[in-house]
């Protein structure tokens, strides 16, 4: 297609305002219903949980504790509002503006103003963000953090202020340990064998002193999680002002992480400890008493906490259970939540174990309640989530398929699967009912990290599926169900070949295919993402054969796209090509957790597709994301689900503030651009004042510029950086509280060469 024909085709599209799918001016959290086993989920679109860390937090200052979680997997901030008589409700608006954090985050009130402050990991130390929340506003924090220092008494020299030590993999105990009005901190030492105690010196302040380097007279073994206490352990540094010298404890190895929680387990005496190790599923309860030298010393270790002395069932997470002491059920006494303190090799769809305290604060008794607290109200399918929308049963409603990387079923038993949900709602109110958690047989063929692409591959009118895998291969499954029945898939070809060579298609690693007719010849072509963050285009040459398109300009990299990544190495690109009223829009999800917009696909496969939006749905909310974008509620605007590494989905719908206008309701505006053609700039003039934006698009569908219009009749647009050629200039009205509605007649403006 030549440029003139392409331009005319585009002009015809953008000149017509219809209810066809289009990008909304803004997004808001989706609220579509999800039903599992006849029960509607309370918070289906949280995104799943892997390694959450829990704190109580009255975020709205209404007098009751809401619930905060920081998920180590993806550094996610989550807030749940507590409404009397209702389930805890996800509040995404309460997570805006929080500082970037890694490793761990606990909320503790250090300055006695009743508002918990942020204590978080920073370079194997701790820093604090002060809570500045005001009544009637969402949570806010001072953007300038305080890095914690403590006074150490160094042998042979004067005391020095040095950073508080807390290795990033560890989790410290932060509380008023001695009930004197200030916060104390207990962490593992650098050798991960003994414990530091940093004692607060000023009520309602952050002045700290290292008062013990072998706190509790205990040490952890090098080869396992056993603790040496009493006569089995001696430490010359269990003194009030320890010198910074090498410990006498002999250790031949170091564990990779430990978690600490301080609380009262038995009445009287100092606070006790719960200690866990990264390698083990148990939590150790350590009872402390005041020893002969007036120092806190461990007297008893319960290796099966809390079943031995304190409850009815031992903690049993797959790895590294961290304990969080807070009043979960709001009955006035604090309970315990246990979650893994690592995202690796955990049972992350059962990662919140709730033990209710049926006793008192000073003499607790623990009753096991559930191993998936809050998770039972959300879509959480294990590790990874890759959604796609299709009408699988032909009823005119979009159903939902979700693949995942793995689901924990036991040690060395982590099968991958594709779950499917039937849309049992209406055209305007979707409801996704779980049909099958293991819809497509994958385990028999050792297909790992599956990514499905649905489409009619054999021309029989129903949906078949291609499945990309971790090795970069693609496998074909054929729908063998009778016409009109729910699809059933049978493997047709393992590792489908490329036309001509006979070699299996291999894009490297983590193939993520999507099917779409890219050349308008009536059959489905394939765009495939991969670990290195690029896209590869395969043309369907005949039934069952595929030919990779090699561009003379960009080689195998279709559109010269390289998605954002975490370390400058990979990217994990996942295409989400979406038909819109303007044409086929190229969305690509990435490793960082955002979805990028590369504008409209071009008929010229050698064209470079330039990014027009690096975060379509705002900031990232979890690593390794994938997106499904479609008009789910039939309002003429696109909606979306974004799956993330944590195993769940985030929902986005068009904003309720969006105003949809019919073409007949738009005023017949007269406006012009001049001079036309021009070179460095043009002026525009309209018949009446208006507010909104004036946007400019190249003939290949790339947004090249915009200006904000505020009650104006005319203005100017600089075009110095634009290449010579034809451009579509379009007014976007902002009526009332809407953020943009295309209107009027787009005009052509031609830039002349210099």
C-alpha positions as CSV (number, residue, x, y, z in Angstrom):
1,X,0.0,0.0,0.0
2,X,1.5,3.4,-1.0
3,X,1.6,6.3,1.5
4,X,-1.3,8.1,0.0
5,X,-3.6,5.2,0.2
6,X,-2.4,4.4,3.7
7,X,-3.1,8.0,4.8
8,X,-6.6,8.0,3.3
9,X,-7.4,4.8,5.0
10,X,-6.2,6.2,8.3
11,X,-8.0,9.4,7.8
12,X,-11.3,7.5,7.2
13,X,-10.8,5.7,10.5
14,X,-9.9,8.7,12.8
15,X,-12.6,10.9,11.2
16,X,-15.4,8.6,12.5
17,X,-16.3,8.5,16.2
18,X,-18.1,5.2,16.9
19,X,-18.5,2.7,19.7
20,X,-15.7,0.5,18.3
21,X,-13.0,-0.5,20.7
22,X,-10.7,2.4,21.6
23,X,-8.3,3.4,24.3
24,X,-9.9,5.0,27.2
25,X,-8.6,8.4,28.3
26,X,-7.9,6.9,31.7
27,X,-8.0,3.6,33.6
28,X,-9.5,2.7,36.9
29,X,-9.4,-0.7,38.8
30,X,-11.8,-3.3,37.3
31,X,-14.4,-4.7,39.5
32,X,-15.7,-7.7,37.5
33,X,-16.9,-10.6,39.5
34,X,-15.0,-14.0,39.7
35,X,-16.7,-17.1,41.0
36,X,-14.8,-20.2,42.3
37,X,-16.9,-23.2,43.5
38,X,-20.0,-21.1,43.5
39,X,-18.4,-18.5,45.8
40,X,-17.7,-14.9,44.6
41,X,-14.2,-13.9,45.4
42,X,-14.0,-10.8,47.6
43,X,-10.8,-9.3,46.1
44,X,-10.2,-11.2,42.8
45,X,-7.8,-8.7,41.1
46,X,-5.1,-8.3,43.8
47,X,-2.5,-9.9,41.7
48,X,-1.7,-12.8,44.0
49,X,0.7,-13.0,46.9
50,X,4.1,-14.7,47.2
51,X,6.2,-13.4,50.1
52,X,4.1,-10.7,51.8
53,X,5.2,-8.9,55.0
54,X,2.3,-7.7,57.1
55,X,1.7,-4.6,59.3
56,X,-1.3,-3.0,60.9
57,X,-1.9,0.6,59.6
58,X,-4.8,2.9,60.1
59,X,-4.5,4.4,56.7
60,X,-7.6,6.6,56.7
61,X,-7.3,7.6,60.4
62,X,-10.8,6.4,61.2
63,X,-9.8,4.6,64.4
64,X,-9.5,1.0,63.2
65,X,-6.5,-0.9,61.8
66,X,-6.4,-1.4,58.1
67,X,-3.9,-4.0,56.7
68,X,-0.7,-3.3,54.9
69,X,1.4,-5.8,52.9
70,X,4.8,-5.4,51.2
71,X,5.5,-8.4,48.9
72,X,9.2,-9.1,48.6
73,X,8.4,-10.6,45.2
74,X,8.2,-7.6,43.0
75,X,8.5,-5.0,45.8
76,X,4.7,-4.6,45.8
77,X,2.8,-2.3,48.1
78,X,-0.8,-3.5,49.0
79,X,-3.4,-1.9,51.2
80,X,-6.6,-3.4,52.4
81,X,-9.3,-1.3,54.0
82,X,-11.1,-2.6,57.0
83,X,-14.9,-1.8,56.9
84,X,-17.0,-3.0,59.8
85,X,-19.1,-6.0,58.9
86,X,-17.4,-6.4,55.5
87,X,-14.4,-8.2,54.0
88,X,-11.1,-6.4,53.8
89,X,-11.2,-4.5,50.6
90,X,-8.2,-3.7,48.3
91,X,-7.5,0.0,48.0
92,X,-5.2,0.7,45.1
93,X,-5.5,4.4,45.6
94,X,-3.9,4.1,49.0
95,X,-0.7,2.7,47.4
96,X,0.1,5.8,45.3
97,X,3.1,7.9,46.2
98,X,4.9,5.3,48.4
99,X,8.7,5.4,48.2
100,X,10.5,2.7,46.2
101,X,11.5,-0.1,48.5
102,X,13.3,-3.5,48.3
103,X,13.7,-6.6,50.4
104,X,11.4,-5.8,53.4
105,X,9.2,-3.2,54.9
106,X,7.6,-3.0,58.4
107,X,5.4,-0.1,59.6
108,X,6.2,1.0,63.1
109,X,5.4,4.3,65.0
110,X,8.7,5.7,66.2
111,X,7.6,9.3,67.0
112,X,4.5,8.5,69.1
113,X,2.1,10.4,66.8
114,X,-0.1,7.3,66.4
115,X,0.8,7.0,62.7
116,X,3.1,4.1,61.7
117,X,6.2,5.1,59.8
118,X,8.1,3.1,57.2
119,X,11.1,1.0,58.3
120,X,12.7,-0.6,55.2
121,X,15.9,-2.2,53.9
122,X,18.6,0.0,52.4
123,X,22.1,-1.3,51.5
124,X,22.1,-3.9,54.3
125,X,20.9,-1.3,56.7
126,X,17.7,0.4,57.6
127,X,16.1,3.7,56.7
128,X,12.9,5.3,57.9
129,X,10.2,7.4,56.1
130,X,8.1,9.5,58.5
131,X,4.3,9.2,58.1
132,X,2.8,12.5,57.2
133,X,-0.8,11.3,56.5
134,X,-3.5,13.9,57.2
135,X,-7.2,13.2,58.0
136,X,-9.3,12.9,54.8
137,X,-6.3,12.1,52.6
138,X,-4.6,8.9,51.5
139,X,-1.3,7.7,53.1
140,X,1.7,10.0,52.6
141,X,5.3,9.9,53.8
142,X,8.1,12.4,54.0
143,X,10.1,11.8,50.8
144,X,13.4,12.4,52.6
145,X,14.3,9.2,54.6
146,X,16.4,8.9,57.7
147,X,19.2,6.3,57.6
148,X,19.5,4.6,61.0
149,X,22.8,4.8,62.9
150,X,23.6,3.4,66.3
151,X,26.4,4.1,68.8
152,X,28.9,1.2,69.0
153,X,31.5,1.0,71.8
154,X,34.7,0.0,69.8
155,X,37.4,-1.6,71.8
156,X,40.5,0.5,71.9
157,X,38.8,3.7,70.7
158,X,36.0,6.0,71.5
159,X,32.4,5.1,70.7
160,X,31.4,5.6,67.1
161,X,28.1,6.0,65.2
162,X,27.8,3.3,62.6
163,X,24.9,2.2,60.4
164,X,22.4,-0.2,62.0
165,X,23.2,-3.6,60.4
166,X,20.4,-5.7,58.8
167,X,21.2,-7.8,55.8
168,X,18.7,-7.5,53.0
169,X,17.7,-11.1,53.0
170,X,16.9,-11.0,56.7
171,X,13.9,-9.6,58.5
172,X,14.4,-7.7,61.8
173,X,12.3,-7.5,64.9
174,X,11.3,-3.8,65.5
175,X,9.3,-3.0,68.6
176,X,9.5,-1.4,72.0
177,X,11.2,-4.5,73.4
178,X,11.7,-3.2,76.9
179,X,8.5,-1.1,77.2
180,X,10.4,2.2,77.9
181,X,8.7,4.3,75.2
182,X,11.1,3.9,72.3
183,X,11.6,1.4,69.6
184,X,14.4,-1.3,69.8
185,X,15.7,-3.4,67.0
186,X,17.0,-6.9,66.9
187,X,18.8,-8.2,63.8
188,X,21.2,-11.0,62.9
189,X,24.9,-10.1,62.9
190,X,27.0,-10.1,59.7
191,X,27.9,-13.7,60.3
192,X,24.2,-14.6,60.7
193,X,25.2,-16.6,63.8
194,X,24.3,-14.3,66.7
195,X,22.0,-11.4,67.3
196,X,22.5,-7.6,67.6
197,X,20.3,-5.7,69.9
198,X,20.0,-2.0,69.1
199,X,18.4,-0.3,72.1
200,X,16.4,3.0,71.8
201,X,17.8,5.8,73.9
202,X,15.2,8.5,73.5
203,X,11.4,8.2,73.9
204,X,9.7,8.9,70.6
205,X,13.0,9.1,68.8
206,X,15.5,7.2,66.6
207,X,18.6,7.4,68.8
208,X,20.0,3.9,69.1
209,X,22.9,2.1,70.8
210,X,24.2,-1.3,70.1
211,X,23.9,-2.9,73.6
212,X,24.5,-6.5,72.7
213,X,26.2,-8.5,70.0
214,X,25.1,-11.9,71.3
215,X,21.6,-11.0,72.4
216,X,19.8,-13.9,74.2
217,X,22.9,-15.9,74.7
218,X,22.1,-18.0,71.6
219,X,23.7,-18.9,68.3
220,X,22.5,-20.7,65.2
221,X,24.4,-23.7,63.9
222,X,26.3,-23.4,60.6
223,X,24.8,-26.6,59.0
224,X,21.2,-26.3,60.0
225,X,18.7,-24.2,61.9
226,X,19.5,-25.6,65.4
227,X,20.1,-23.1,68.1
228,X,22.8,-23.3,70.8
229,X,21.7,-21.9,74.2
230,X,22.6,-22.1,77.8
231,X,25.6,-24.3,78.6
232,X,26.0,-25.1,74.9
233,X,27.0,-21.5,74.1
234,X,29.3,-18.9,75.5
235,X,29.7,-15.4,74.2
236,X,32.1,-12.9,75.7
237,X,30.1,-10.1,74.0
238,X,26.9,-10.6,75.9
239,X,27.5,-7.4,77.8
240,X,25.9,-4.0,77.9
241,X,28.5,-2.3,75.7
242,X,29.9,-4.9,73.4
243,X,33.2,-4.3,71.6
244,X,33.2,-4.8,67.8
245,X,35.6,-7.8,67.7
246,X,35.4,-11.3,66.2
247,X,33.1,-13.7,68.0
248,X,34.5,-16.9,69.6
249,X,31.7,-19.0,68.0
250,X,33.1,-21.3,65.4
251,X,31.2,-21.5,62.2
252,X,32.2,-23.3,59.0
253,X,29.3,-22.0,57.0
254,X,26.7,-19.2,56.9
255,X,23.0,-19.4,56.3
256,X,21.5,-17.2,53.6
257,X,18.9,-15.4,55.7
258,X,16.9,-15.3,59.0
259,X,13.7,-13.7,60.2
260,X,13.0,-12.4,63.7
261,X,9.8,-11.5,65.6
262,X,9.7,-10.2,69.2
263,X,6.6,-10.9,71.3
264,X,5.5,-12.3,74.7
265,X,5.1,-16.1,74.6
266,X,5.0,-16.7,78.4
267,X,3.9,-14.3,81.2
268,X,6.7,-12.4,82.9
269,X,10.3,-11.9,81.9
270,X,11.5,-10.2,78.8
271,X,10.0,-10.4,75.3
272,X,10.6,-13.7,73.6
273,X,11.5,-14.4,70.0
274,X,10.3,-16.3,66.9
275,X,13.3,-17.2,64.7
276,X,13.2,-18.8,61.2
277,X,15.9,-19.8,58.7
278,X,15.7,-19.5,54.9
279,X,16.2,-23.2,54.3
280,X,13.6,-24.7,56.7
281,X,9.8,-24.8,56.9
282,X,9.6,-24.5,60.7
283,X,9.6,-21.5,63.0
284,X,11.5,-21.8,66.3
285,X,10.0,-20.2,69.5
286,X,12.7,-19.0,71.9
287,X,11.7,-18.3,75.5
288,X,13.9,-15.8,77.2
289,X,14.5,-15.0,80.9
290,X,16.6,-12.6,82.8
291,X,19.9,-14.5,83.5
292,X,22.3,-14.4,86.4
293,X,24.1,-11.3,85.0
294,X,20.8,-9.5,84.5
295,X,20.9,-10.0,80.8
296,X,18.2,-11.6,78.7
297,X,19.1,-15.3,78.0
298,X,17.4,-18.1,76.1
299,X,16.1,-20.9,78.3
300,X,13.9,-22.9,76.0
301,X,13.5,-23.5,72.3
302,X,10.3,-25.0,70.8
303,X,11.3,-26.4,67.4
304,X,7.7,-27.2,66.4
305,X,6.1,-23.8,67.3
306,X,3.3,-23.5,68.2
307,X,2.1,-27.1,68.5
308,X,4.3,-28.1,71.5
309,X,3.3,-25.5,74.1
310,X,1.2,-22.9,72.5
311,X,-1.3,-24.3,70.0
312,X,-2.8,-27.0,67.9
313,X,-0.6,-27.1,64.8
314,X,3.0,-26.3,64.0
315,X,4.0,-23.8,61.4
316,X,4.8,-25.5,58.1
317,X,5.6,-23.4,55.2
318,X,7.8,-24.8,52.4
319,X,10.6,-22.4,53.1
320,X,11.6,-19.5,55.4
321,X,8.4,-18.6,57.4
322,X,8.4,-15.1,58.8
323,X,6.1,-14.2,61.7
324,X,4.0,-11.0,61.9
325,X,2.4,-10.1,65.2
326,X,-0.8,-8.1,64.7
327,X,-4.5,-8.2,65.5
328,X,-5.9,-9.9,62.4
329,X,-9.4,-10.4,63.6
330,X,-9.7,-7.1,65.6
331,X,-10.7,-8.8,68.9
332,X,-8.2,-6.8,71.0
333,X,-5.3,-9.3,71.1
334,X,-2.6,-9.8,68.5
335,X,-2.5,-12.9,66.4
336,X,0.2,-14.3,64.1
337,X,0.5,-14.3,60.3
338,X,3.2,-16.4,58.8
339,X,4.4,-15.8,55.2
340,X,7.5,-16.9,53.3
341,X,10.3,-14.4,53.4
342,X,11.6,-15.5,50.0
343,X,9.9,-15.8,46.6
344,X,11.9,-18.8,45.6
345,X,10.6,-22.4,45.8
346,X,7.6,-21.6,47.9
347,X,4.0,-22.7,47.9
348,X,2.9,-19.2,46.9
349,X,-0.8,-19.9,46.5
350,X,-0.9,-20.9,50.2
351,X,1.5,-18.3,51.6
352,X,-0.5,-16.6,54.4
353,X,-0.9,-18.9,57.4
354,X,-3.2,-17.4,60.1
355,X,-2.9,-18.4,63.7
356,X,-5.5,-16.8,65.9
357,X,-4.6,-15.9,69.5
358,X,-7.3,-17.4,71.7
359,X,-5.5,-16.3,74.9
360,X,-4.1,-13.0,76.0
361,X,-1.3,-10.7,75.0
362,X,1.0,-12.0,77.8
363,X,-0.2,-15.6,77.7
364,X,-1.2,-16.4,74.2
365,X,-2.7,-19.6,72.9
366,X,-2.5,-20.2,69.1
367,X,-5.2,-21.8,67.0
368,X,-4.5,-22.5,63.3
369,X,-7.2,-21.0,61.1
370,X,-6.1,-21.2,57.4
371,X,-3.0,-21.3,55.2
372,X,-4.4,-18.9,52.6
373,X,-5.7,-16.0,54.5
374,X,-6.9,-13.3,52.1
375,X,-5.6,-15.4,49.2
376,X,-8.9,-17.4,49.2
377,X,-10.6,-14.2,48.0
378,X,-8.3,-13.5,45.0
379,X,-7.3,-15.2,41.8
380,X,-3.9,-16.7,42.7
381,X,-2.7,-19.5,40.5
382,X,0.8,-20.1,41.7
383,X,3.8,-18.6,39.9
384,X,3.2,-16.3,37.0
385,X,-0.1,-15.5,35.2
386,X,-0.6,-15.0,31.5
387,X,-4.2,-14.0,30.6
388,X,-6.0,-14.0,27.2
389,X,-9.6,-13.1,26.3
390,X,-11.6,-15.2,23.8
391,X,-15.2,-16.3,23.3
392,X,-14.6,-20.0,23.8
393,X,-18.3,-21.1,23.9
394,X,-19.7,-18.9,21.1
395,X,-22.2,-17.1,23.3
396,X,-20.9,-13.6,22.4
397,X,-19.2,-13.0,25.7
398,X,-15.4,-12.9,26.2
399,X,-14.2,-15.8,28.4
400,X,-10.8,-15.9,30.1
401,X,-7.8,-18.3,29.9
402,X,-4.9,-17.9,32.3
403,X,-1.6,-19.8,32.0
404,X,1.0,-20.0,34.7
405,X,4.6,-20.8,35.0
406,X,4.1,-23.4,37.8
407,X,1.8,-24.4,40.6
408,X,3.2,-25.9,43.8
409,X,1.9,-29.4,44.6
410,X,4.9,-30.6,46.6
411,X,8.7,-30.8,46.5
412,X,9.8,-31.2,42.9
413,X,6.1,-31.2,41.9
414,X,5.4,-27.8,40.2
415,X,3.4,-28.5,37.1
416,X,2.5,-25.7,34.6
417,X,-1.1,-25.3,33.7
418,X,-3.7,-23.3,31.8
419,X,-6.9,-22.4,33.7
420,X,-10.0,-21.3,32.0
421,X,-13.0,-19.2,33.3
422,X,-16.3,-18.9,31.5
423,X,-18.0,-15.5,31.3
424,X,-21.4,-16.3,32.9
425,X,-22.3,-12.6,33.1
426,X,-23.9,-10.2,30.7
427,X,-22.6,-8.1,27.8
428,X,-22.1,-5.1,30.2
429,X,-21.4,-7.0,33.5
430,X,-18.9,-9.8,33.1
431,X,-18.7,-12.6,35.6
432,X,-15.8,-15.1,35.3
433,X,-16.6,-18.6,36.7
434,X,-13.8,-21.1,37.0
435,X,-14.3,-24.1,34.7
436,X,-11.0,-25.9,34.9
437,X,-7.6,-25.3,36.5
438,X,-5.8,-27.7,34.2
439,X,-7.6,-27.2,30.9
440,X,-4.9,-28.1,28.4
441,X,-2.8,-31.2,29.0
442,X,0.8,-30.0,29.3
443,X,2.5,-32.1,32.0
444,X,2.5,-35.2,29.8
445,X,4.6,-33.4,27.2
446,X,7.0,-31.7,29.7
447,X,5.9,-28.2,28.5
448,X,7.1,-25.7,31.0
449,X,6.2,-21.9,31.3
450,X,3.4,-22.3,28.8
451,X,2.0,-19.3,26.9
452,X,-1.1,-20.0,24.8
453,X,-2.2,-18.2,21.6
454,X,-5.8,-19.1,20.5
455,X,-7.0,-19.0,16.9
456,X,-8.6,-21.0,14.1
457,X,-5.5,-22.8,12.7
458,X,-7.2,-25.5,10.6
459,X,-10.1,-23.5,9.1
460,X,-12.9,-25.4,10.8
461,X,-14.4,-22.4,12.5
462,X,-13.3,-23.1,16.1
463,X,-10.4,-22.1,18.3
464,X,-7.2,-24.1,18.3
465,X,-4.1,-23.2,20.3
466,X,-0.4,-22.7,20.0
467,X,1.6,-23.0,23.2
468,X,5.0,-21.4,23.6
469,X,7.4,-22.8,26.2
470,X,10.4,-22.0,28.3
471,X,12.8,-23.5,25.7
472,X,11.6,-21.1,23.0
473,X,9.6,-23.8,21.1
474,X,6.0,-23.7,20.1
475,X,3.5,-26.6,20.2
476,X,0.2,-27.0,18.4
477,X,-3.0,-28.3,19.9
478,X,-6.2,-28.9,17.9
479,X,-9.7,-28.4,19.1
480,X,-11.5,-31.7,18.8
481,X,-14.7,-30.8,20.5
482,X,-18.0,-31.0,18.5
483,X,-19.3,-27.8,16.9
484,X,-20.6,-25.4,19.5
485,X,-19.2,-27.3,22.5
486,X,-16.6,-26.1,25.0
487,X,-13.1,-26.6,23.4
488,X,-11.1,-29.7,24.0
489,X,-7.5,-29.8,22.9
490,X,-5.4,-32.6,21.6
491,X,-1.7,-32.3,20.8
492,X,-1.1,-32.1,17.0
493,X,2.6,-31.2,16.8
494,X,5.4,-30.8,19.3
495,X,7.9,-28.1,18.4
496,X,6.2,-26.9,15.1
497,X,8.7,-26.4,12.3
498,X,9.6,-23.4,10.2
499,X,8.8,-23.6,6.5
500,X,11.6,-24.6,4.3
501,X,14.2,-25.6,6.9
502,X,12.2,-28.2,8.7
503,X,13.9,-27.1,11.9
504,X,11.7,-26.4,14.9
505,X,10.8,-22.8,15.5
506,X,13.1,-21.7,18.3
507,X,13.0,-18.0,19.4
508,X,15.5,-18.6,22.3
509,X,13.7,-18.9,25.6
510,X,10.2,-18.2,27.0
511,X,8.3,-18.0,23.7
512,X,5.1,-16.0,24.0
513,X,3.1,-16.2,20.8
514,X,0.1,-14.2,19.6
515,X,-2.0,-15.0,16.5
516,X,-3.2,-12.2,14.2
517,X,-3.7,-11.7,10.5
518,X,-0.8,-9.3,10.0
519,X,-0.8,-9.1,6.2
520,X,-4.6,-9.2,5.6
521,X,-4.5,-12.4,3.5
522,X,-7.2,-14.1,5.5
523,X,-5.0,-16.5,7.6
524,X,-3.4,-16.1,11.0
525,X,0.2,-15.0,11.3
526,X,2.2,-15.1,14.5
527,X,4.1,-12.5,16.6
528,X,6.3,-14.1,19.3
529,X,7.9,-12.5,22.3
530,X,10.9,-13.9,24.1
531,X,13.3,-13.6,27.0
532,X,15.6,-11.2,25.2
533,X,12.8,-8.6,25.0
534,X,12.3,-8.5,21.2
535,X,9.4,-9.6,18.9
536,X,9.7,-12.0,16.0
537,X,7.1,-12.2,13.2
538,X,6.2,-15.5,11.5
539,X,4.0,-15.4,8.4
540,X,1.6,-18.3,7.8
541,X,2.5,-19.5,4.3
542,X,0.0,-22.4,4.1
543,X,-1.8,-24.7,6.5
544,X,0.7,-25.9,9.1
545,X,3.7,-24.0,7.8
546,X,5.3,-20.8,9.1
547,X,8.0,-18.6,7.7
548,X,10.0,-16.2,9.8
549,X,10.2,-12.6,8.4
550,X,13.7,-11.3,8.3
551,X,13.8,-7.6,7.7
552,X,16.6,-6.1,5.7
553,X,16.7,-3.3,8.2
554,X,16.1,-4.8,11.6
555,X,16.7,-8.5,11.0
556,X,14.7,-10.9,13.1
557,X,13.5,-8.1,15.4
558,X,10.1,-7.1,14.1
559,X,9.5,-3.3,14.5
560,X,12.9,-3.0,16.1
561,X,11.2,-3.3,19.5
562,X,13.2,-3.9,22.7
563,X,11.1,-3.7,25.8
564,X,12.2,-2.3,29.2
565,X,14.0,-4.6,31.5
566,X,15.4,-4.8,35.0
567,X,19.2,-5.3,34.5
568,X,19.8,-4.4,30.8
569,X,19.9,-8.0,29.9
570,X,16.6,-9.6,29.2
571,X,13.1,-8.1,28.9
572,X,10.7,-11.0,28.7
573,X,8.5,-9.4,26.0
574,X,4.9,-10.5,25.8
575,X,2.9,-9.1,22.9
576,X,-0.7,-7.9,23.4
577,X,-1.6,-6.7,19.9
578,X,-5.1,-5.3,20.1
579,X,-7.5,-4.2,17.3
580,X,-8.8,-0.6,17.9
581,X,-10.9,1.8,15.9
582,X,-7.6,3.3,14.7
583,X,-6.0,0.0,13.6
584,X,-3.9,-2.7,15.2
585,X,-2.2,-1.3,18.3
586,X,1.1,-2.9,19.5
587,X,1.1,-3.3,23.2
588,X,4.0,-5.3,24.7
589,X,4.3,-6.3,28.4
590,X,7.8,-6.6,29.9
591,X,10.0,-7.9,32.8
592,X,9.7,-4.7,34.9
593,X,5.9,-5.1,35.2
594,X,4.7,-2.4,32.8
595,X,2.9,-2.5,29.5
596,X,4.4,-0.4,26.7
597,X,2.5,1.1,23.8
598,X,4.4,1.1,20.4
599,X,1.6,2.7,18.5
600,X,-0.2,1.2,15.4
601,X,1.2,-1.6,13.5
602,X,2.4,-0.7,10.0
603,X,1.7,-2.6,6.7
604,X,5.4,-2.1,6.1
605,X,7.0,-4.8,8.1
606,X,10.3,-3.1,7.9
607,X,9.0,0.0,9.7
608,X,10.4,0.8,13.1
609,X,7.6,0.9,15.8
610,X,8.5,3.7,18.3
611,X,7.2,3.8,21.8
612,X,4.4,6.2,22.6
613,X,3.8,5.2,26.2
614,X,6.2,3.4,28.5
615,X,3.6,2.5,31.2
616,X,0.0,2.2,29.8
617,X,-1.5,1.3,33.2
618,X,0.7,3.4,35.3
619,X,3.7,2.3,37.4
620,X,4.7,-1.3,37.7
621,X,2.9,-3.6,40.2
622,X,4.8,-6.8,39.9
623,X,7.6,-8.4,37.7
624,X,7.2,-10.5,34.5
625,X,3.8,-9.2,33.4
626,X,1.5,-10.2,30.5
627,X,-1.6,-8.4,29.3
628,X,-4.9,-9.2,27.7
629,X,-6.7,-6.1,26.3
630,X,-10.3,-6.1,25.0
631,X,-13.7,-4.4,25.4
632,X,-14.9,-6.7,28.2
633,X,-18.0,-4.7,29.2
634,X,-19.1,-3.6,25.8
635,X,-18.9,0.1,26.4
636,X,-16.8,0.9,23.3
637,X,-13.6,1.3,25.3
638,X,-10.8,-1.2,26.0
639,X,-10.4,-2.9,29.3
640,X,-7.5,-5.0,30.4
641,X,-6.2,-7.8,32.7
642,X,-2.5,-7.8,33.6
643,X,-1.0,-10.9,35.0
644,X,2.2,-10.8,37.1
645,X,4.8,-13.1,38.5
646,X,3.0,-13.4,41.9
647,X,0.4,-15.6,40.2
648,X,-2.6,-13.3,40.1
649,X,-4.3,-10.7,37.9
650,X,-4.8,-6.9,38.0
651,X,-7.9,-5.5,36.4
652,X,-8.3,-2.2,34.5
653,X,-11.5,-0.8,33.1
654,X,-12.2,2.5,31.3
655,X,-12.7,5.3,33.8
656,X,-16.2,5.9,34.9
657,X,-15.5,9.6,34.2
658,X,-15.1,8.9,30.5
659,X,-17.8,10.5,28.4
660,X,-18.9,8.6,25.3
661,X,-20.5,10.8,22.6
662,X,-22.2,9.8,19.4
663,X,-21.0,11.5,16.3
664,X,-24.4,13.3,15.9
665,X,-23.9,15.0,19.3
666,X,-20.6,16.6,18.3
667,X,-20.7,20.2,17.2
668,X,-19.8,20.8,13.6
669,X,-16.6,22.7,14.3
670,X,-14.8,24.5,11.6
671,X,-11.1,24.8,12.0
672,X,-7.9,25.0,9.9
673,X,-4.1,24.7,10.1
674,X,-1.8,27.1,8.3
675,X,0.4,27.5,6.4
676,X,-0.2,24.1,4.8
677,X,2.2,22.9,3.7
678,X,4.8,24.3,6.1
679,X,8.2,23.7,7.6
680,X,9.1,24.5,11.2
681,X,5.6,25.1,12.7
682,X,1.9,25.6,11.9
683,X,-0.9,27.6,13.4
684,X,-4.4,26.3,14.1
685,X,-7.6,28.3,14.4
686,X,-11.1,27.2,15.3
687,X,-14.5,28.8,15.0
688,X,-15.1,28.7,18.8
689,X,-13.1,28.3,22.0
690,X,-12.5,24.8,23.3
691,X,-10.4,22.8,25.8
692,X,-8.5,19.6,25.3
693,X,-5.5,18.5,23.3
694,X,-4.4,18.9,19.7
695,X,-2.6,15.7,18.7
696,X,-0.5,14.9,15.6
697,X,0.0,11.5,14.1
698,X,2.3,10.3,11.4
699,X,0.8,8.2,8.5
700,X,2.2,5.1,10.1
701,X,0.1,5.7,13.2
702,X,2.9,7.1,15.5
703,X,1.9,9.9,17.8
704,X,4.5,12.6,17.2
705,X,3.2,15.5,19.3
706,X,0.4,17.3,21.2
707,X,-0.4,20.6,22.7
708,X,-2.8,21.4,25.5
709,X,-5.7,23.7,24.7
710,X,-7.4,25.7,27.4
711,X,-10.4,27.7,26.2
712,X,-8.5,28.9,23.1
713,X,-9.5,29.6,19.5
714,X,-6.0,29.4,18.1
715,X,-2.5,28.4,18.8
716,X,0.8,27.2,17.3
717,X,2.6,23.9,17.1
718,X,6.4,23.6,16.6
719,X,7.4,20.9,14.1
720,X,11.2,21.3,14.0
721,X,11.8,17.7,15.0
722,X,9.3,16.2,12.7
723,X,10.4,14.4,9.5
724,X,9.1,15.7,6.2
725,X,5.8,14.0,5.2
726,X,2.1,13.9,5.8
727,X,0.6,14.2,9.3
728,X,-3.0,13.8,10.7
729,X,-3.9,16.7,13.1
730,X,-6.8,15.8,15.4
731,X,-8.6,17.8,18.2
732,X,-9.4,15.8,21.4
733,X,-12.1,17.5,23.4
734,X,-12.3,17.6,27.2
735,X,-15.9,18.1,28.1
736,X,-16.8,18.3,31.8
737,X,-14.7,15.9,33.8
738,X,-13.7,13.7,30.9
739,X,-10.1,13.4,30.0
740,X,-10.5,13.3,26.2
741,X,-13.0,12.5,23.5
742,X,-11.9,12.5,19.8
743,X,-14.1,14.9,17.8
744,X,-14.3,17.2,14.9
745,X,-12.7,16.4,11.5
746,X,-9.0,15.5,11.5
747,X,-7.0,17.6,9.0
748,X,-3.9,16.7,6.9
749,X,-0.8,18.8,7.3
750,X,2.2,18.4,5.1
751,X,5.7,19.2,6.3
752,X,8.1,20.3,3.5
753,X,11.8,19.4,3.5
754,X,14.2,22.1,4.6
